[in-house]
Amino acid sequence: MNRRLIFILAIYLLITVGYGIINPLFEAPDEHRHFFTAAFIAENRKLPFVAQNHDLLLGQEAAQPPLAYLLSAVIISPIDLSTARQDIWYNPYGTQGLGNAQALTNRNLFIHTTTEHWPWTDYVLAAHLLRIFSTLLGLGTLLFIYSGARLLWPNNPAKQLLPTALIAFLPQFNFQHATISNDAFIIFLCTAALWQLIWIWQNSITGKRLLGVGITVGLAALSKNAGILLLIFTMGFLLICHLKTAVSCHKSIRLWLGQTAVTILLPVLLIAGWLWWRNWQLYGDWTATTEFIRLSGGDRAFTIGQVLAESGGLWRSLFAVFGWVNLPAPNWVFWIWNAVLLVALGGVLKKINMPKITLPVNRQWLISRSLPLLLASWFVAVYAGLLLFMLRTPAAQGRLLFPAILPLAFGISLGLTNWNWRPIQWLAPGLALLTTIYCLFGVIMPAYQQPAIMENLPAHATPLEQEMGAGLTLLGVTMETETAVPDDIVWFTLYWQANTVPLQPPELVVDLLGRDLVQIGNSRGYHGRGQFPASVWPAGKIVADRMGVRVAKETATPVLAHLLVRLNSNAEAHLPTIPIGSVKITPPEWLESDTIALAEIDEHVQLTAVSISPQQASPGDTITIDVRWQVIAPPPADWTILVHLAQPNQPPLATGDSPPLNGHYPTRIWATGETFADEFHLTVPESLSNGRYPLWLGMYNSNDGSRLPLTINGEPAANQIYQIGTIEVSPFRPSN
């Protein structure tokens, strides 16, 4: 065997086994359901029946074709699985993170304890054996890709190895083949069938070869309903094979019907027909798709437009989206893969030419042109089938396109090699390898990493020493984020200690509050971002729980937001809520700076605009004053805005004094260059007589009440205040 191929396959095995070890058990789409479907068969020696009150641990997978589960059951049947249902620990908050790439907590559907550590036993051992089984099926898929490439390009080692390497180092391929599912088996069988069809196309149609294809397609139909689509494609492929070699069209069709009926349809019916009959008898649906949809949540009845709107997620998950479709790779990973595909597409277009077609079309032209189109049509067929499936149930996951991985790999390889630039033969696989290694150690590993355990509170932490209930003490906090904008993440670390380890873990609730105590961020779940419940903590040790809260996009800014922490426990009521810190939330862009200032306060702040509404009012009315501030230099302390209705040099008749933004954005955190709007309110006294009254504005120190210097056009203002307008008071409200 080619040494470079052995190297590629060895690296694939090493990386994919690494994915299987590092990614916690059942943290992949429906992995636990696939496992317990196989476990059900192993324990009961029969197929599951999808009843109205179905088994939640099997879910919709119980309605799937059973071959992959039957083989998996054989593998794990010697292992004791009797306690598996009791041993797994659902995260009660886990559904919050399903499919949510924005989720910072509860990405895990399960809590993972030391029972999953090495050495593996019982259900943990069984699950890892099935993951290894998937990995080996992926190895078989790669061998069929390589063998197919050898058939297409027998004298071009680069074109043989390149598609194999690209798929071997595709992060989503590695992740998928390190999980338990029936996908690995259908991918393997579809790739094997395509390899057989390529061989037939380039050699000859023999009964033995056709029988092999029929058995492969039958096994695929018994593995997943995509096998039915493979059967239709295979029949069409073989029809074209007959047409390209026969002189008579009618004769070739008759020959095709006879051969395929015996060597394709008969094996498929013998292998999968009993299942279709069983489904019809049990569910009235020979594919059991209706039951699958019902158990998946029901038919969502989407339109094609709604389905196509999910294309972005489908495309990204073709390359590198992990967990429960809630753990995407960083953007640069997608940039690399998109760049590879764009270069490949350019290479394909570069070589496209439209030769002059003369009749009759010769056999060589058909061989050179039809096979690529047929292989491409398989990818189109799989994609179309997925779109139809997505009309009924959520399924925008790139892994469901992997049954067509062979034509995708060949197309990319052909496009890249068409550039005739030798470094691309190692550069593209090298970049692919970089992405999958990073995804393993830079995305998946940290996502499920539990909090650090410490002996002492770090010196940089702010001490709190607050008893929070449930036997837990909040020792301190470290605020990492000082300034953020909406949709940013506020990061901080809480330092906890369990004086007595609780039997039932409490819920940790973190609220980020903005103006008027409106919640602009929230986190709920177990400690450790949902992965480290307090009931499994070591007593007396310090748990450094680093977490983040995402700022809501609709947050009113600017604002000094406050973080509050509390515990919820079924065993205790009225537990304390503790403020742990604050963070400055600013708009993504400040208002445009003004060149003209109405007044300047203490050489730090400029008043650049003001408006009063209404300017005619009656006693008891409320006046609204809109102003615009521009920060020249950060104020050294908290200041309060003075708003007075008064005759010159007289005591105020009414006041509307308030800190900036009603106290939600204190001047001590203002920064140079900020320009923003503010609003104040003043109520006209009921006893005020008719007349015109000046309205004044200034600032004073919030601590001692001393007024701050105020200048107008560089000249000091009397009493350090600026007249912003006049209010006409009348007993009659002005008509509209």
Steps between C-alpha positions, in 0.01 A plus 500: 500500500616855426705633793344844474157342514598307812621824656173678417291215641714478813460872567125465439477219755706690757295819467160334485570278800608823673162654417333192647695528824493877552138564401287390799261213447166584338596861424415459133161514326283213628804291593336374820191393304713305252681333791188402691332370184794262457493422873127420481565246224796352688298455818163396355608312187232675296440819308334789680139581425404866478196520726293808565674537837847445366827448684662844528849353515448344157291781355462518124796267443271207589323567169824488298608201286681267741815358338749736667329441835501122451874500436556736793293271723724207409809702598369608841291192591771348727511820712280559804265785410248445778578826682552721193161669524556587864864602458456771238425844644292738295579869535156641591596830333661336195220572256585872528816441298380255236572639156589838649846610388464810719464291816774550759358262759319167479661397175505154656185288501656270760703537818832316474652354815801285581308190389595596144871507581747227410489206551167468325243255631135409442306742279799735465707217352213402270458857377870540423506167315219625277687826443802299389270299272394827334865601467581174320205548267642842417831331422316273258336802338843657444629179341207498257565867417864415426403193296250703299764765433737230375236386254448854371866609499711181488819684404466804725597432864422861598138470391475166679628625837366855507127417535582237762708744705248785479217283633727330757575843647154655466406593860134408461594162349731430794237609753221303336711183490584537868135481605236229519247515217378321191654774283846342488352178361288664228796720398717189473243306295419788264870557433550127443209491256637797304841333480335187359305705246816681387669164448207375292501820294865470414513124449196290423159404631516155651246310705746458786569873518132587476419256778763670717339836432157357579617363834668830587189700412283257695719540808480878458120484484506297822724764662323826421231623264770669292554145371172529309636807325817304425289225340332750266835656409657159439223396263541821300880465497483145367248600234747755364775236518292277274414782262862605449607153388200371307417563136125468548329716759204261536729202540708672766188596698372141488840373611511758777157401627588132505840535664408756762181318596704192591829647622388829654131503591483139618793530747362831627156345558650194669712716731268792575156389381408337832562832676277690257225241551540524879479881488186482289338254737594697812472861386327505163817658355754271333790737582376590855586862417172624646590341833848650487352845439245454779765406752721787384236751603247481219483627144605865499350551150771737379503660158796461268589863569519433873714195438739689273531765771675234709770451234758698696484263794498200267809626321696576818413166655641328193843606625523563874201529735516273801310405813125524462547730199587768755878501490629658177863536408643853479447689176854446373433124476207566265709754308760232430247244380305754298827613340589139412161452338517830313844416361372155403194652331725735309709205389193314376375803307848557361494166322143510382466524126212426271627266232322480172267204515457295186250222452515217563663573836795268545546276804817677617318833525229336711755338729689824554194722545215295642671347804586834668145618438357179644713529813404865537135404460532273805604799710207698358264212577619475861469875543150502348397212725627690802307811399180297476572352842562847643154607387365275774759491777809696614793340319732779384811302583783458252572144612182392319674586171788261575343206311608706197851560637671317210389731215561800725856383568566424135367837388722689746805295408443544127458876536815540711723290276375679187710800607817295433666651808677222688508666846120490507520122528644529851382850593127420486528179711738681735249779561224241543711317758562827683127569522407159638779499759399848614132402518587205722727682744388861455122464470373170643744449786457845662123494446462208740784583737393506864596785737842502662531384861715723725632501854495878549319806368717675235654832608336685207147392600265738680403334833129455572472233775125466456298202621270422207308203639505129412824477695687716249707812560580754229857590593578755230475616142726609217344727239673450165280723283493872578330632186270329253248575228168323436548136395843493665581254777571616854756260651567451870611229744318409820692325777287255696555269792276218619503493878268201479443336162125524420313181418297686239695754292356853507432708193741788442326812368691800367315813389645796313278803559498817293295817519202489737614154613402349165660160448749525212679171561432179687651162575326210674621151567740297703843639582784454252285644219259213554761226527618488863211472750589585858400151614820358344739763637786411732414631847710791621668564164458823302324469165599769247185525291574711191189595310355756265172680443408632157369858487161521329505661155213734590675640810447874556846661502708647647450348843694376797356149527510299821561128549303320769535141616268273692432131556171316467463193715202275564630448854517868595289807435579872494867464413693828462564686176849650494639775271841385381611774260409737222590545136475799270277433197549747217333533159686343205547856371465828685308794361691718258718757678393865502733788416299768684434490873223693676684473831801325649514355851830482691694445175369143493151503349330706231129565462453498122123493453183552700126494433201562728152353458252652548610862521148603605360315799239512772555446874548127565640427154829321458771659287744276311851631434705314240874574505808373327831450681846482350790383717824695464680326786387234750334663805686417822189427711126453494315816401131585510321712242326808636167588332321802655193703411575839661516875455858632478683499835193359676443167674365230266128471448533142378790259454569199285851414626619154409822308435563436128250265338305485825803360680565215255817649349703682768757756390788313666496246213465750214785488248648750257316521167165371621197689368153396610149625574351546846156591629371682809155576634365790704144545629345847502370570856122511536524836683716673238344816360482592135813638337825418324765317699864430409626140502859445619750217472831430672691225682612443857709248687274221627705459820512857636249692282757754376419639158746437220649782293291572191613718211319638198721583204792482740351747749393394853122490546332665797414249774663228282172440314385538142155616390374238258162662428179653634172338599174691463259398774129544432187352660376398157664229295595613151267372228636269231 
